[in-house]
Amino acid sequence: MKKLTILTLLTISLSGCQTQYLTEQGERLFGNVAGGCILGEVFFDDCKAGAAVAGTATIIDNQDND
């Protein structure tokens, strides 16, 4: 649960700031990995697995769009 709280705070702090730290594709990847972590934690008690699946799917999708 501590990891989930830290991840949520990190996501809010990066997305709430007006400075562009990440590219548009990086923001999409970061958001999808964070969402995957949350869903993985909720459904499977494994944040890493959810994040890995979401990140991999995003990367493959980005390759198809290029």
PQR file of N, CA, C, O and H, with PARSE charges and radii, in Angstrom:
ATOM      1  N   MET A   1       0.825  -1.193   0.000 -0.4000 1.5000
ATOM      2  CA  MET A   1       0.000   0.000   0.000 -0.0000 2.0000
ATOM      3  C   MET A   1       0.871   1.259   0.000  0.5500 1.7000
ATOM      4  O   MET A   1       0.503   2.289  -0.566 -0.5500 1.4000
ATOM      5  N   LYS A   2       2.035   1.150   0.650 -0.4000 1.5000
ATOM      6  CA  LYS A   2       2.942   2.296   0.700 -0.0000 2.0000
ATOM      7  C   LYS A   2       3.428   2.656  -0.713  0.5500 1.7000
ATOM      8  O   LYS A   2       3.532   3.833  -1.058 -0.5500 1.4000
ATOM      9  H   LYS A   2       2.333   0.314   1.110  0.4000 1.0000
ATOM     10  N   LYS A   3       3.724   1.629  -1.527 -0.4000 1.5000
ATOM     11  CA  LYS A   3       4.174   1.870  -2.901 -0.0000 2.0000
ATOM     12  C   LYS A   3       3.089   2.589  -3.700  0.5500 1.7000
ATOM     13  O   LYS A   3       3.375   3.505  -4.471 -0.5500 1.4000
ATOM     14  H   LYS A   3       3.640   0.673  -1.247  0.4000 1.0000
ATOM     15  N   LEU A   4       1.865   2.171  -3.512 -0.4000 1.5000
ATOM     16  CA  LEU A   4       0.747   2.765  -4.235 -0.0000 2.0000
ATOM     17  C   LEU A   4       0.584   4.231  -3.868  0.5500 1.7000
ATOM     18  O   LEU A   4       0.309   5.058  -4.738 -0.5500 1.4000
ATOM     19  H   LEU A   4       1.633   1.426  -2.886  0.4000 1.0000
ATOM     20  N   THR A   5       0.746   4.560  -2.608 -0.4000 1.5000
ATOM     21  CA  THR A   5       0.643   5.946  -2.160 -0.0000 2.0000
ATOM     22  C   THR A   5       1.756   6.799  -2.757  0.5500 1.7000
ATOM     23  O   THR A   5       1.512   7.911  -3.225 -0.5500 1.4000
ATOM     24  H   THR A   5       0.969   3.888  -1.901  0.4000 1.0000
ATOM     25  N   ILE A   6       2.970   6.277  -2.737 -0.4000 1.5000
ATOM     26  CA  ILE A   6       4.104   7.019  -3.300 -0.0000 2.0000
ATOM     27  C   ILE A   6       3.915   7.216  -4.801  0.5500 1.7000
ATOM     28  O   ILE A   6       4.166   8.304  -5.318 -0.5500 1.4000
ATOM     29  H   ILE A   6       3.168   5.374  -2.357  0.4000 1.0000
ATOM     30  N   LEU A   7       3.483   6.193  -5.490 -0.4000 1.5000
ATOM     31  CA  LEU A   7       3.257   6.286  -6.923 -0.0000 2.0000
ATOM     32  C   LEU A   7       2.168   7.300  -7.252  0.5500 1.7000
ATOM     33  O   LEU A   7       2.296   8.060  -8.212 -0.5500 1.4000
ATOM     34  H   LEU A   7       3.280   5.308  -5.070  0.4000 1.0000
ATOM     35  N   THR A   8       1.118   7.315  -6.475 -0.4000 1.5000
ATOM     36  CA  THR A   8       0.039   8.278  -6.692 -0.0000 2.0000
ATOM     37  C   THR A   8       0.525   9.707  -6.476  0.5500 1.7000
ATOM     38  O   THR A   8       0.215  10.596  -7.269 -0.5500 1.4000
ATOM     39  H   THR A   8       1.014   6.697  -5.696  0.4000 1.0000
ATOM     40  N   LEU A   9       1.279   9.931  -5.413 -0.4000 1.5000
ATOM     41  CA  LEU A   9       1.818  11.263  -5.150 -0.0000 2.0000
ATOM     42  C   LEU A   9       2.774  11.710  -6.244  0.5500 1.7000
ATOM     43  O   LEU A   9       2.762  12.876  -6.639 -0.5500 1.4000
ATOM     44  H   LEU A   9       1.531   9.209  -4.768  0.4000 1.0000
ATOM     45  N   LEU A  10       3.597  10.805  -6.734 -0.4000 1.5000
ATOM     46  CA  LEU A  10       4.515  11.130  -7.811 -0.0000 2.0000
ATOM     47  C   LEU A  10       3.754  11.487  -9.083  0.5500 1.7000
ATOM     48  O   LEU A  10       4.111  12.440  -9.775 -0.5500 1.4000
ATOM     49  H   LEU A  10       3.607   9.858  -6.413  0.4000 1.0000
ATOM     50  N   THR A  11       2.728  10.740  -9.388 -0.4000 1.5000
ATOM     51  CA  THR A  11       1.921  11.012 -10.577 -0.0000 2.0000
ATOM     52  C   THR A  11       1.251  12.372 -10.484  0.5500 1.7000
ATOM     53  O   THR A  11       1.253  13.131 -11.454 -0.5500 1.4000
ATOM     54  H   THR A  11       2.438   9.965  -8.826  0.4000 1.0000
ATOM     55  N   ILE A  12       0.688  12.683  -9.349 -0.4000 1.5000
ATOM     56  CA  ILE A  12       0.017  13.969  -9.159 -0.0000 2.0000
ATOM     57  C   ILE A  12       1.009  15.115  -9.248  0.5500 1.7000
ATOM     58  O   ILE A  12       0.721  16.146  -9.856 -0.5500 1.4000
ATOM     59  H   ILE A  12       0.687  12.067  -8.562  0.4000 1.0000
ATOM     60  N   SER A  13       2.173  14.940  -8.646 -0.4000 1.5000
ATOM     61  CA  SER A  13       3.150  16.028  -8.654 -0.0000 2.0000
ATOM     62  C   SER A  13       3.678  16.285 -10.056  0.5500 1.7000
ATOM     63  O   SER A  13       3.891  17.440 -10.425 -0.5500 1.4000
ATOM     64  H   SER A  13       2.408  14.103  -8.151  0.4000 1.0000
ATOM     65  N   LEU A  14       3.896  15.237 -10.851 -0.4000 1.5000
ATOM     66  CA  LEU A  14       4.392  15.444 -12.208 -0.0000 2.0000
ATOM     67  C   LEU A  14       3.305  15.965 -13.141  0.5500 1.7000
ATOM     68  O   LEU A  14       3.579  16.797 -14.007 -0.5500 1.4000
ATOM     69  H   LEU A  14       3.723  14.299 -10.552  0.4000 1.0000
ATOM     70  N   SER A  15       2.092  15.491 -12.976 -0.4000 1.5000
ATOM     71  CA  SER A  15       1.028  15.928 -13.875 -0.0000 2.0000
ATOM     72  C   SER A  15       0.483  17.300 -13.499  0.5500 1.7000
ATOM     73  O   SER A  15      -0.034  18.014 -14.359 -0.5500 1.4000
ATOM     74  H   SER A  15       1.870  14.816 -12.273  0.4000 1.0000
ATOM     75  N   GLY A  16       0.587  17.676 -12.245 -0.4000 1.5000
ATOM     76  CA  GLY A  16       0.074  18.967 -11.808 -0.0000 2.0000
ATOM     77  C   GLY A  16       0.989  20.130 -12.124  0.5500 1.7000
ATOM     78  O   GLY A  16       0.558  21.282 -12.083 -0.5500 1.4000
ATOM     79  H   GLY A  16       1.006  17.097 -11.546  0.4000 1.0000
ATOM     80  N   CYS A  17       2.217  19.858 -12.432 -0.4000 1.5000
ATOM     81  CA  CYS A  17       3.186  20.910 -12.715 -0.0000 2.0000
ATOM     82  C   CYS A  17       3.056  21.347 -14.173  0.5500 1.7000
ATOM     83  O   CYS A  17       2.854  20.511 -15.054 -0.5500 1.4000
ATOM     84  H   CYS A  17       2.567  18.922 -12.466  0.4000 1.0000
ATOM     85  N   GLN A  18       3.169  22.631 -14.429 -0.4000 1.5000
ATOM     86  CA  GLN A  18       3.031  23.147 -15.782 -0.0000 2.0000
ATOM     87  C   GLN A  18       4.306  22.988 -16.611  0.5500 1.7000
ATOM     88  O   GLN A  18       4.270  23.153 -17.830 -0.5500 1.4000
ATOM     89  H   GLN A  18       3.334  23.310 -13.714  0.4000 1.0000
ATOM     90  N   THR A  19       5.415  22.676 -15.976 -0.4000 1.5000
ATOM     91  CA  THR A  19       6.665  22.490 -16.694 -0.0000 2.0000
ATOM     92  C   THR A  19       6.641  21.167 -17.441  0.5500 1.7000
ATOM     93  O   THR A  19       6.178  20.156 -16.914 -0.5500 1.4000
ATOM     94  H   THR A  19       5.444  22.543 -14.986  0.4000 1.0000
ATOM     95  N   GLN A  20       7.139  21.180 -18.658 -0.4000 1.5000
ATOM     96  CA  GLN A  20       7.142  19.976 -19.492 -0.0000 2.0000
ATOM     97  C   GLN A  20       8.368  19.124 -19.174  0.5500 1.7000
ATOM     98  O   GLN A  20       9.451  19.377 -19.704 -0.5500 1.4000
ATOM     99  H   GLN A  20       7.515  22.002 -19.086  0.4000 1.0000
ATOM    100  N   TYR A  21       8.209  18.126 -18.321 -0.4000 1.5000
ATOM    101  CA  TYR A  21       9.305  17.222 -17.981 -0.0000 2.0000
ATOM    102  C   TYR A  21       9.333  16.018 -18.909  0.5500 1.7000
ATOM    103  O   TYR A  21      10.400  15.469 -19.186 -0.5500 1.4000
ATOM    104  H   TYR A  21       7.330  17.921 -17.890  0.4000 1.0000
ATOM    105  N   LEU A  22       8.185  15.612 -19.381 -0.4000 1.5000
ATOM    106  CA  LEU A  22       8.074  14.418 -20.208 -0.0000 2.0000
ATOM    107  C   LEU A  22       7.500  14.786 -21.563  0.5500 1.7000
ATOM    108  O   LEU A  22       6.753  15.755 -21.693 -0.5500 1.4000
ATOM    109  H   LEU A  22       7.318  16.058 -19.156  0.4000 1.0000
ATOM    110  N   THR A  23       7.857  14.006 -22.565 -0.4000 1.5000
ATOM    111  CA  THR A  23       7.233  14.189 -23.874 -0.0000 2.0000
ATOM    112  C   THR A  23       5.808  13.647 -23.810  0.5500 1.7000
ATOM    113  O   THR A  23       5.409  13.036 -22.818 -0.5500 1.4000
ATOM    114  H   THR A  23       8.464  13.218 -22.459  0.4000 1.0000
ATOM    115  N   GLU A  24       5.062  13.872 -24.856 -0.4000 1.5000
ATOM    116  CA  GLU A  24       3.675  13.396 -24.886 -0.0000 2.0000
ATOM    117  C   GLU A  24       3.621  11.862 -24.811  0.5500 1.7000
ATOM    118  O   GLU A  24       2.769  11.299 -24.123 -0.5500 1.4000
ATOM    119  H   GLU A  24       5.386  14.368 -25.661  0.4000 1.0000
ATOM    120  N   GLN A  25       4.526  11.201 -25.515 -0.4000 1.5000
ATOM    121  CA  GLN A  25       4.558   9.740 -25.461 -0.0000 2.0000
ATOM    122  C   GLN A  25       5.034   9.258 -24.097  0.5500 1.7000
ATOM    123  O   GLN A  25       4.567   8.229 -23.608 -0.5500 1.4000
ATOM    124  H   GLN A  25       5.218  11.657 -26.074  0.4000 1.0000
ATOM    125  N   GLY A  26       5.956   9.989 -23.478 -0.4000 1.5000
ATOM    126  CA  GLY A  26       6.431   9.632 -22.144 -0.0000 2.0000
ATOM    127  C   GLY A  26       5.335   9.769 -21.102  0.5500 1.7000
ATOM    128  O   GLY A  26       5.219   8.941 -20.199 -0.5500 1.4000
ATOM    129  H   GLY A  26       6.335  10.825 -23.875  0.4000 1.0000
ATOM    130  N   GLU A  27       4.534  10.814 -21.229 -0.4000 1.5000
ATOM    131  CA  GLU A  27       3.411  11.000 -20.309 -0.0000 2.0000
ATOM    132  C   GLU A  27       2.410   9.858 -20.452  0.5500 1.7000
ATOM    133  O   GLU A  27       1.878   9.358 -19.461 -0.5500 1.4000
ATOM    134  H   GLU A  27       4.628  11.487 -21.962  0.4000 1.0000
ATOM    135  N   ARG A  28       2.163   9.453 -21.684 -0.4000 1.5000
ATOM    136  CA  ARG A  28       1.228   8.341 -21.924 -0.0000 2.0000
ATOM    137  C   ARG A  28       1.762   7.050 -21.315  0.5500 1.7000
ATOM    138  O   ARG A  28       1.022   6.298 -20.682 -0.5500 1.4000
ATOM    139  H   ARG A  28       2.595   9.858 -22.489  0.4000 1.0000
ATOM    140  N   LEU A  29       3.052   6.801 -21.513 -0.4000 1.5000
ATOM    141  CA  LEU A  29       3.670   5.600 -20.957 -0.0000 2.0000
ATOM    142  C   LEU A  29       3.628   5.630 -19.437  0.5500 1.7000
ATOM    143  O   LEU A  29       3.276   4.637 -18.801 -0.5500 1.4000
ATOM    144  H   LEU A  29       3.654   7.412 -22.027  0.4000 1.0000
ATOM    145  N   PHE A  30       3.989   6.773 -18.854 -0.4000 1.5000
ATOM    146  CA  PHE A  30       3.995   6.912 -17.396 -0.0000 2.0000
ATOM    147  C   PHE A  30       2.597   6.708 -16.823  0.5500 1.7000
ATOM    148  O   PHE A  30       2.425   6.005 -15.827 -0.5500 1.4000
ATOM    149  H   PHE A  30       4.275   7.579 -19.371  0.4000 1.0000
ATOM    150  N   GLY A  31       1.609   7.320 -17.451 -0.4000 1.5000
ATOM    151  CA  GLY A  31       0.230   7.177 -16.979 -0.0000 2.0000
ATOM    152  C   GLY A  31      -0.280   5.750 -17.088  0.5500 1.7000
ATOM    153  O   GLY A  31      -0.957   5.255 -16.187 -0.5500 1.4000
ATOM    154  H   GLY A  31       1.750   7.891 -18.260  0.4000 1.0000
ATOM    155  N   ASN A  32       0.046   5.090 -18.191 -0.4000 1.5000
ATOM    156  CA  ASN A  32      -0.408   3.715 -18.367 -0.0000 2.0000
ATOM    157  C   ASN A  32       0.283   2.760 -17.404  0.5500 1.7000
ATOM    158  O   ASN A  32      -0.341   1.826 -16.900 -0.5500 1.4000
ATOM    159  H   ASN A  32       0.596   5.492 -18.923  0.4000 1.0000
ATOM    160  N   VAL A  33       1.577   2.991 -17.145 -0.4000 1.5000
ATOM    161  CA  VAL A  33       2.297   2.143 -16.191 -0.0000 2.0000
ATOM    162  C   VAL A  33       1.733   2.347 -14.785  0.5500 1.7000
ATOM    163  O   VAL A  33       1.546   1.385 -14.040 -0.5500 1.4000
ATOM    164  H   VAL A  33       2.083   3.750 -17.554  0.4000 1.0000
ATOM    165  N   ALA A  34       1.463   3.606 -14.426 -0.4000 1.5000
ATOM    166  CA  ALA A  34       0.883   3.876 -13.106 -0.0000 2.0000
ATOM    167  C   ALA A  34      -0.493   3.227 -12.977  0.5500 1.7000
ATOM    168  O   ALA A  34      -0.810   2.623 -11.952 -0.5500 1.4000
ATOM    169  H   ALA A  34       1.615   4.388 -15.032  0.4000 1.0000
ATOM    170  N   GLY A  35      -1.295   3.355 -14.010 -0.4000 1.5000
ATOM    171  CA  GLY A  35      -2.615   2.721 -13.992 -0.0000 2.0000
ATOM    172  C   GLY A  35      -2.524   1.207 -13.936  0.5500 1.7000
ATOM    173  O   GLY A  35      -3.295   0.553 -13.233 -0.5500 1.4000
ATOM    174  H   GLY A  35      -1.038   3.846 -14.842  0.4000 1.0000
ATOM    175  N   GLY A  36      -1.573   0.654 -14.683 -0.4000 1.5000
ATOM    176  CA  GLY A  36      -1.368  -0.787 -14.653 -0.0000 2.0000
ATOM    177  C   GLY A  36      -0.931  -1.269 -13.287  0.5500 1.7000
ATOM    178  O   GLY A  36      -1.342  -2.338 -12.836 -0.5500 1.4000
ATOM    179  H   GLY A  36      -0.947   1.185 -15.253  0.4000 1.0000
ATOM    180  N   CYS A  37      -0.095  -0.479 -12.626 -0.4000 1.5000
ATOM    181  CA  CYS A  37       0.347  -0.821 -11.275 -0.0000 2.0000
ATOM    182  C   CYS A  37      -0.840  -0.846 -10.311  0.5500 1.7000
ATOM    183  O   CYS A  37      -0.982  -1.762  -9.501 -0.5500 1.4000
ATOM    184  H   CYS A  37       0.239   0.389 -12.992  0.4000 1.0000
ATOM    185  N   ILE A  38      -1.672   0.158 -10.413 -0.4000 1.5000
ATOM    186  CA  ILE A  38      -2.836   0.230  -9.529 -0.0000 2.0000
ATOM    187  C   ILE A  38      -3.772  -0.950  -9.769  0.5500 1.7000
ATOM    188  O   ILE A  38      -4.225  -1.592  -8.822 -0.5500 1.4000
ATOM    189  H   ILE A  38      -1.557   0.902 -11.071  0.4000 1.0000
ATOM    190  N   LEU A  39      -4.061  -1.233 -11.041 -0.4000 1.5000
ATOM    191  CA  LEU A  39      -4.945  -2.353 -11.351 -0.0000 2.0000
ATOM    192  C   LEU A  39      -4.320  -3.692 -10.966  0.5500 1.7000
ATOM    193  O   LEU A  39      -5.009  -4.592 -10.487 -0.5500 1.4000
ATOM    194  H   LEU A  39      -3.694  -0.711 -11.811  0.4000 1.0000
ATOM    195  N   GLY A  40      -3.015  -3.815 -11.179 -0.4000 1.5000
ATOM    196  CA  GLY A  40      -2.329  -5.042 -10.783 -0.0000 2.0000
ATOM    197  C   GLY A  40      -2.363  -5.254  -9.279  0.5500 1.7000
ATOM    198  O   GLY A  40      -2.513  -6.379  -8.804 -0.5500 1.4000
ATOM    199  H   GLY A  40      -2.455  -3.084 -11.569  0.4000 1.0000
ATOM    200  N   GLU A  41      -2.225  -4.169  -8.539 -0.4000 1.5000
ATOM    201  CA  GLU A  41      -2.272  -4.253  -7.076 -0.0000 2.0000
ATOM    202  C   GLU A  41      -3.674  -4.620  -6.600  0.5500 1.7000
ATOM    203  O   GLU A  41      -3.830  -5.428  -5.684 -0.5500 1.4000
ATOM    204  H   GLU A  41      -2.104  -3.254  -8.925  0.4000 1.0000
ATOM    205  N   VAL A  42      -4.689  -4.030  -7.220 -0.4000 1.5000
ATOM    206  CA  VAL A  42      -6.063  -4.275  -6.799 -0.0000 2.0000
ATOM    207  C   VAL A  42      -6.502  -5.703  -7.127  0.5500 1.7000
ATOM    208  O   VAL A  42      -7.069  -6.393  -6.280 -0.5500 1.4000
ATOM    209  H   VAL A  42      -4.561  -3.374  -7.964  0.4000 1.0000
ATOM    210  N   PHE A  43      -6.237  -6.138  -8.357 -0.4000 1.5000
ATOM    211  CA  PHE A  43      -6.758  -7.428  -8.790 -0.0000 2.0000
ATOM    212  C   PHE A  43      -5.857  -8.620  -8.470  0.5500 1.7000
ATOM    213  O   PHE A  43      -6.351  -9.716  -8.204 -0.5500 1.4000
ATOM    214  H   PHE A  43      -5.777  -5.577  -9.045  0.4000 1.0000
ATOM    215  N   PHE A  44      -4.531  -8.410  -8.493 -0.4000 1.5000
ATOM    216  CA  PHE A  44      -3.616  -9.548  -8.352 -0.0000 2.0000
ATOM    217  C   PHE A  44      -2.629  -9.404  -7.201  0.5500 1.7000
ATOM    218  O   PHE A  44      -1.786 -10.280  -7.008 -0.5500 1.4000
ATOM    219  H   PHE A  44      -4.130  -7.520  -8.708  0.4000 1.0000
ATOM    220  N   ASP A  45      -2.711  -8.318  -6.431 -0.4000 1.5000
ATOM    221  CA  ASP A  45      -1.741  -8.021  -5.370 -0.0000 2.0000
ATOM    222  C   ASP A  45      -0.315  -8.020  -5.897  0.5500 1.7000
ATOM    223  O   ASP A  45       0.608  -8.442  -5.201 -0.5500 1.4000
ATOM    224  H   ASP A  45      -3.395  -7.606  -6.588  0.4000 1.0000
ATOM    225  N   ASP A  46      -0.133  -7.546  -7.132 -0.4000 1.5000
ATOM    226  CA  ASP A  46       1.189  -7.509  -7.750 -0.0000 2.0000
ATOM    227  C   ASP A  46       1.289  -6.283  -8.659  0.5500 1.7000
ATOM    228  O   ASP A  46       0.902  -6.324  -9.827 -0.5500 1.4000
ATOM    229  H   ASP A  46      -0.883  -7.203  -7.698  0.4000 1.0000
ATOM    230  N   CYS A  47       1.812  -5.202  -8.101 -0.4000 1.5000
ATOM    231  CA  CYS A  47       1.945  -3.948  -8.837 -0.0000 2.0000
ATOM    232  C   CYS A  47       2.884  -4.114 -10.031  0.5500 1.7000
ATOM    233  O   CYS A  47       2.610  -3.605 -11.118 -0.5500 1.4000
ATOM    234  H   CYS A  47       2.126  -5.169  -7.152  0.4000 1.0000
ATOM    235  N   LYS A  48       3.992  -4.826  -9.824 -0.4000 1.5000
ATOM    236  CA  LYS A  48       4.998  -4.953 -10.886 -0.0000 2.0000
ATOM    237  C   LYS A  48       4.447  -5.637 -12.129  0.5500 1.7000
ATOM    238  O   LYS A  48       4.757  -5.234 -13.250 -0.5500 1.4000
ATOM    239  H   LYS A  48       4.215  -5.239  -8.941  0.4000 1.0000
ATOM    240  N   ALA A  49       3.644  -6.651 -11.941 -0.4000 1.5000
ATOM    241  CA  ALA A  49       3.086  -7.366 -13.090 -0.0000 2.0000
ATOM    242  C   ALA A  49       2.135  -6.469 -13.877  0.5500 1.7000
ATOM    243  O   ALA A  49       2.183  -6.446 -15.107 -0.5500 1.4000
ATOM    244  H   ALA A  49       3.392  -6.978 -11.030  0.4000 1.0000
ATOM    245  N   GLY A  50       1.289  -5.746 -13.194 -0.4000 1.5000
ATOM    246  CA  GLY A  50       0.365  -4.838 -13.873 -0.0000 2.0000
ATOM    247  C   GLY A  50       1.093  -3.736 -14.606  0.5500 1.7000
ATOM    248  O   GLY A  50       0.724  -3.383 -15.726 -0.5500 1.4000
ATOM    249  H   GLY A  50       1.250  -5.765 -12.195  0.4000 1.0000
ATOM    250  N   ALA A  51       2.131  -3.184 -13.983 -0.4000 1.5000
ATOM    251  CA  ALA A  51       2.913  -2.121 -14.610 -0.0000 2.0000
ATOM    252  C   ALA A  51       3.652  -2.642 -15.835  0.5500 1.7000
ATOM    253  O   ALA A  51       3.723  -1.960 -16.857 -0.5500 1.4000
ATOM    254  H   ALA A  51       2.431  -3.470 -13.073  0.4000 1.0000
ATOM    255  N   ALA A  52       4.201  -3.847 -15.736 -0.4000 1.5000
ATOM    256  CA  ALA A  52       4.939  -4.425 -16.860 -0.0000 2.0000
ATOM    257  C   ALA A  52       4.028  -4.674 -18.056  0.5500 1.7000
ATOM    258  O   ALA A  52       4.400  -4.389 -19.194 -0.5500 1.4000
ATOM    259  H   ALA A  52       4.144  -4.401 -14.906  0.4000 1.0000
ATOM    260  N   VAL A  53       2.846  -5.200 -17.801 -0.4000 1.5000
ATOM    261  CA  VAL A  53       1.906  -5.468 -18.896 -0.0000 2.0000
ATOM    262  C   VAL A  53       1.459  -4.165 -19.547  0.5500 1.7000
ATOM    263  O   VAL A  53       1.432  -4.068 -20.774 -0.5500 1.4000
ATOM    264  H   VAL A  53       2.544  -5.431 -16.876  0.4000 1.0000
ATOM    265  N   ALA A  54       1.111  -3.170 -18.749 -0.4000 1.5000
ATOM    266  CA  ALA A  54       0.647  -1.894 -19.297 -0.0000 2.0000
ATOM    267  C   ALA A  54       1.763  -1.181 -20.055  0.5500 1.7000
ATOM    268  O   ALA A  54       1.530  -0.625 -21.128 -0.5500 1.4000
ATOM    269  H   ALA A  54       1.133  -3.249 -17.753  0.4000 1.0000
ATOM    270  N   GLY A  55       2.966  -1.196 -19.505 -0.4000 1.5000
ATOM    271  CA  GLY A  55       4.093  -0.553 -20.173 -0.0000 2.0000
ATOM    272  C   GLY A  55       4.433  -1.222 -21.490  0.5500 1.7000
ATOM    273  O   GLY A  55       4.675  -0.547 -22.491 -0.5500 1.4000
ATOM    274  H   GLY A  55       3.156  -1.648 -18.633  0.4000 1.0000
ATOM    275  N   THR A  56       4.453  -2.530 -21.495 -0.4000 1.5000
ATOM    276  CA  THR A  56       4.755  -3.273 -22.722 -0.0000 2.0000
ATOM    277  C   THR A  56       3.694  -3.023 -23.786  0.5500 1.7000
ATOM    278  O   THR A  56       4.021  -2.825 -24.956 -0.5500 1.4000
ATOM    279  H   THR A  56       4.256  -3.079 -20.682  0.4000 1.0000
ATOM    280  N   ALA A  57       2.437  -3.030 -23.387 -0.4000 1.5000
ATOM    281  CA  ALA A  57       1.354  -2.776 -24.346 -0.0000 2.0000
ATOM    282  C   ALA A  57       1.458  -1.371 -24.927  0.5500 1.7000
ATOM    283  O   ALA A  57       1.204  -1.180 -26.116 -0.5500 1.4000
ATOM    284  H   ALA A  57       2.172  -3.191 -22.436  0.4000 1.0000
ATOM    285  N   THR A  58       1.823  -0.396 -24.121 -0.4000 1.5000
ATOM    286  CA  THR A  58       1.961   0.982 -24.593 -0.0000 2.0000
ATOM    287  C   THR A  58       3.111   1.104 -25.576  0.5500 1.7000
ATOM    288  O   THR A  58       2.979   1.765 -26.606 -0.5500 1.4000
ATOM    289  H   THR A  58       2.030  -0.552 -23.155  0.4000 1.0000
ATOM    290  N   ILE A  59       4.234   0.477 -25.271 -0.4000 1.5000
ATOM    291  CA  ILE A  59       5.396   0.534 -26.156 -0.0000 2.0000
ATOM    292  C   ILE A  59       5.081  -0.117 -27.495  0.5500 1.7000
ATOM    293  O   ILE A  59       5.434   0.417 -28.546 -0.5500 1.4000
ATOM    294  H   ILE A  59       4.341  -0.060 -24.434  0.4000 1.0000
ATOM    295  N   ILE A  60       4.422  -1.261 -27.461 -0.4000 1.5000
ATOM    296  CA  ILE A  60       4.059  -1.926 -28.716 -0.0000 2.0000
ATOM    297  C   ILE A  60       3.086  -1.065 -29.506  0.5500 1.7000
ATOM    298  O   ILE A  60       3.208  -0.960 -30.726 -0.5500 1.4000
ATOM    299  H   ILE A  60       4.135  -1.694 -26.607  0.4000 1.0000
ATOM    300  N   ASP A  61       2.122  -0.446 -28.831 -0.4000 1.5000
ATOM    301  CA  ASP A  61       1.161   0.417 -29.503 -0.0000 2.0000
ATOM    302  C   ASP A  61       1.861   1.629 -30.112  0.5500 1.7000
ATOM    303  O   ASP A  61       1.516   2.045 -31.218 -0.5500 1.4000
ATOM    304  H   ASP A  61       2.023  -0.530 -27.840  0.4000 1.0000
ATOM    305  N   ASN A  62       2.830   2.198 -29.415 -0.4000 1.5000
ATOM    306  CA  ASN A  62       3.564   3.354 -29.944 -0.0000 2.0000
ATOM    307  C   ASN A  62       4.389   2.977 -31.173  0.5500 1.7000
ATOM    308  O   ASN A  62       4.539   3.792 -32.083 -0.5500 1.4000
ATOM    309  H   ASN A  62       3.111   1.860 -28.516  0.4000 1.0000
ATOM    310  N   GLN A  63       4.924   1.765 -31.215 -0.4000 1.5000
ATOM    311  CA  GLN A  63       5.679   1.321 -32.380 -0.0000 2.0000
ATOM    312  C   GLN A  63       4.773   1.172 -33.591  0.5500 1.7000
ATOM    313  O   GLN A  63       5.180   1.448 -34.719 -0.5500 1.4000
ATOM    314  H   GLN A  63       4.803   1.103 -30.475  0.4000 1.0000
ATOM    315  N   ASP A  64       3.548   0.735 -33.352 -0.4000 1.5000
ATOM    316  CA  ASP A  64       2.601   0.583 -34.450 -0.0000 2.0000
ATOM    317  C   ASP A  64       2.156   1.928 -34.990  0.5500 1.7000
ATOM    318  O   ASP A  64       1.805   2.025 -36.166 -0.5500 1.4000
ATOM    319  H   ASP A  64       3.217   0.510 -32.435  0.4000 1.0000
ATOM    320  N   ASN A  65       2.160   2.971 -34.166 -0.4000 1.5000
ATOM    321  CA  ASN A  65       1.706   4.296 -34.596 -0.0000 2.0000
ATOM    322  C   ASN A  65       2.771   5.069 -35.351  0.5500 1.7000
ATOM    323  O   ASN A  65       2.446   6.033 -36.044 -0.5500 1.4000
ATOM    324  H   ASN A  65       2.446   2.891 -33.211  0.4000 1.0000
ATOM    325  N   ASP A  66       4.027   4.678 -35.239 -0.4000 1.5000
ATOM    326  CA  ASP A  66       5.105   5.429 -35.900 -0.0000 2.0000
ATOM    327  C   ASP A  66       5.193   5.168 -37.363  0.5500 1.7000
ATOM    328  O   ASP A  66       6.053   5.733 -38.040 -0.5500 1.4000
ATOM    329  H   ASP A  66       4.291   3.895 -34.677  0.4000 1.0000
TER
END
